[in-house]
Amino acid sequence: MPQPQGRGSTSAIESLLLIKLMRVVDADYLFEFGTYKGLTTRLLLENLPNKNITSERIYTLDLPSIDGVEFQGTDVEVAKEAIGFERKYKSSKNSNLVKQLLQDCLTLDEKQYKEKFQFIFIDGNHEVNYAKSDTEKSFFMLAKAPSCIVWHDYGNPEFPELTAYIDNLAKQKRIYHIEDTMLAFHLLGKEVAARD
């Protein structure tokens, strides 16, 4: 279990919850918007269900540069820090199961991944236009049930537009916030016991 790494990373409890959600949907293929240091990638990689699949199973996307990209809050510093960083998942003996995509998320062609991923984690650029694009592409790439989309930084005071966007989306889709975390999720094909 990774230790909290500060800004740009999930907490220990959030990491545990990501593993739980990934296992609830028994994910064969995962997509991650925002590799950053590769800690979450490594966490998901080491906890994959269905160990018998030996082809690329986790697709993780991050920026090759920050030229022309809009940011909100301290995301620009996080993005600069991630450029050229040796990703933590690469030291895993299972690193061959990860496909690193280096491109701006706005240029990702989601059509090649239609209904491919059972688990999608959105924790890239938190500027609302980028988060909206990641979300729309995620719903297109989301496999049939059971499957799950998870957003990080919901409720983070640094990204109020992201939270407002997810709240608005929750009027159309079933989206749940996990209390005392910055995680929100959409789960297809499983019942969620939510408190009022």
Sequence and secondary structure as in RCSB ss.txt:
>XXXX:A:sequence
MPQPQGRGSTSAIESLLLIKLMRVVDADYLFEFGTYKGLTTRLLLENLPNKNITSERIYTLDLPSIDGVEFQGTD
VEVAKEAIGFERKYKSSKNSNLVKQLLQDCLTLDEKQYKEKFQFIFIDGNHEVNYAKSDTEKSFFMLAKAPSCIV
WHDYGNPEFPELTAYIDNLAKQKRIYHIEDTMLAFHLLGKEVAARD
>XXXX:A:secstr
     STTS  HHHHHHHHHHHHHTT SSEEEE  TTSHHHHHHHHT S TT  S  EEEEE S  TT    TTH
HHHHHHHTT   GGGGSTTGGGEEEEES GGG  GGGGTT BSEEEE S  SHHHHHHHHHHHHHHB SSSEEEE
EE TT TT HHHHHHHHHHTTTS  EE TTSSEEEEEESS      
